[in-house]
Amino acid sequence: MLLLVASLKQATSRSEFSLPRDPGQTLIDYATHELRRRVKFVTEKIIDSTKLKDAWHEKSETLIFTLPEFFWNIPWKYVMNREELGELTTLYFTKIAESINEIMENVPKSQYGNIILLGGTVAALIEIEASHPSYEAINYIPVADNYRKTTSDGMVPMSTWPKRHTSHIDFGTGSTWDGKFYSTTFPAPSHLTVRVKEKNISIAENNSDKGFDSVFFNTLIPDCPISINLCLDYAKTQFGDRDIELENTQSKVDFLIACGMPFNNQKIYPKNVQFAVRNDGIGEGHCQAVSVKDNKIVSYPFPMQRMLFNNTIHIAGLEIA
């Protein structure tokens, strides 16, 4: 089976996609406008990639499109106080699902074929201790498709996979560590300082026409289960730790969605994994696909991958056994 994976190269480490927040503009208006820009942008890039699907690998039945970590986040420097931080978290939890839903509705199966979106991540901070500004980081990737039945409220089916471990660079600079929390300061002009837990206990979720449950639906392609590592989890999560959250543990393609986490040639992958795909927003953005054999990344590349559309979309054709 041939699986086509298209990955958007985007420098999320410095939020190059974001426009400045105008003087006097409310945070909600600013963030809402930024999310709208991202919906339009991703829709256009997916449509570009479907043209390649038809022209380059017509025997591929499904296109998986990936975005890097923090793709949906506005720059933290524009969050000026704790009140705005709370408003932004509420907005993210409401609008990200709506944004993913709109993208999928913009690329219907009848016109573009089967599409799965690994929709990057959004990181939010939930206050857990008001007396001393302390927060838990919720950083998750939404995964949706355009070919299953919609849910009871008319939304496309969607799973979310949360990141467990928070890096000291995820939210700001000057982080100090007290054994449980990072004390981190948002960049100028905000200079807002918060304490963020290093680890959370979030679990996967899935919402489909069959209802809601606590599992990551990773068999969107029945003969090719997938798995996802979010940045620091790739290095810190132990083998099998989160198998209970997967619908199927026999992953054949493992995705690394990150902002500053390279592949590790010594990492032990599950025995069924045949390929690993990375979309990383660090620096200029990095996208790559590698073969996995006997539980490890092998040194040689495979031929069916290239950068296209002015070096912005990485395409990889994966021959799945």
C-alpha positions, -999 to +999 in steps of 0.1 A: +000+000+000+013+035-009+006+062+017+013+098+007+024+122+035+026+160+029+041+181+056+040+219+058+074+234+066+067+263+090+089+281+115+067+280+146+096+285+170+096+322+161+059+325+151+069+339+117+033+333+104+018+357+129+010+393+123+017+419+151-011+427+175-023+462+168-023+488+196-057+488+213-068+455+197-083+431+222-065+398+226-096+379+215-100+399+183-063+394+175-062+357+182-095+351+163-081+369+133-049+348+135-069+315+136-089+326+105-057+332+086-044+298+095-076+281+084-073+297+050-036+290+047-039+253+056-068+248+032-048+262+003-018+240+012-038+209+014-054+216-020-019+221-035-009+188-021-039+169-035-028+180-069+005+163-063-014+132-051-031+129-084-001+137-106+028+121-087+013+090-069-021+083-083-022+049-067-022+064-032-057+064-018-051+086+012-032+118+018-020+126+053-012+163+058+009+173+088+015+206+106+043+213+132+040+219+170+026+253+181+011+260+147-021+274+161-005+295+189-002+333+187+031+346+201+032+346+239+046+381+239+012+394+230-004+380+262-001+409+286-016+397+319-032+367+336-067+378+326-058+377+289-041+343+295-074+329+308-093+344+278-069+329+254-071+294+269-109+296+266-107+307+230-083+279+221-105+252+236-135+266+216-120+277+183-094+251+175-119+223+169-140+247+149-110+256+128-101+220+121-137+213+112-138+241+087-106+230+070-120+195+065-153+209+052-132+230+027-117+198+012-146+173+008-138+138-002-160+140-033-136+166-047-102+159-031-102+122-021-094+108+014-075+133+036-063+130+071-051+161+089-025+159+117-033+194+127-002+206+145-006+216+181-020+243+203-005+249+237-027+264+264-021+272+301-048+263+327-045+279+361-043+254+389-032+276+418-046+311+419-028+323+450+006+318+433+002+320+395+007+283+387-004+266+355-007+232+338+002+231+302-023+214+278-006+210+244-024+187+220-027+177+184-062+174+168-065+147+141-094+147+117-105+133+083-129+141+056-144+107+049-161+094+081-196+102+092-200+135+111-208+136+148-243+142+162-236+179+163-225+180+126-187+182+133-161+160+115-148+131+136-118+142+156-092+127+180-068+146+202-034+134+214-019+154+243+017+161+251+027+149+286+060+167+291+066+205+289+099+219+279+115+249+297+114+267+263+078+261+254+064+293+268+091+318+274+126+325+285+147+326+317+131+294+331+141+282+365+132+248+379+121+239+414+116+202+410+080+205+399+074+238+381+092+259+356+092+296+364+091+312+329+087+347+316+069+356+283+090+376+259+089+414+257+067+434+257+046+411+279+072+401+305+044+381+322+059+355+346+041+322+354+049+289+370+043+259+347+042+222+357+067+200+338+042+171+334+005+167+331-018+137+331-039+145+301-052+116+281-063+111+245-099+118+234-120+109+205-154+122+192-171+104+164-206+095+152-205+067+178-200+092+206-171+104+229-145+082+245-110+084+260-089+069+232-069+080+202-085+066+171-054+057+151-069+034+125-082+059+101-064+037+075-074+002+086-043-015+074-019+012+086-023+023+123-003+054+132+012+068+163+022+103+174+050+117+196+048+154+205+083+169+209+097+162+243+075+131+248+096+115+220+126+115+244+109+111+278+079+088+273+089+052+280+081+024+255+045+012+259+036+038+286+006+052+267-006+021+248-038+021+268-048+054+250-044+039+215-072+020+197-045-001+180-009-005+193+004-020+161+016+013+145+032+012+111+040+049+108+052+070+138+049+108+135+071+132+154+053+166+157+078+190+173+095+223+178+131+214+186+132+176+187+154+157+161+152+121+153+173+098+175+189+069+156+192+050+189+155+052+198+137+019+201+105+019+180+077-006+183+083-037+162+057-029+136+068+006+128+081+009+092+085+046+088+090+077+110+079+111+098+090+144+114+075+179+112+095+203+133+089+240+136+124+248+150+146+273+131+134+275+094+113+244+099+123+208+092+104+180+076+117+145+069+108+109+066+130+079+074+127+041+073+125+021+104+138-015+105+142-039+134+130-012+159+155+015+148+158+042+122+180+029+094+208+051+079+198+050+043+171+073+029+143+061+007+137+077-028+101+088-027+105+122-009+111+158-019+105+194-011+080+212-034+060+245-037+090+268-032+104+245-005+073+248+017+058+213+014+076+180+020+061+151+002+069+115+011+055+083-005+056+055+020+053+019+007+036+002+036+039-036+038 
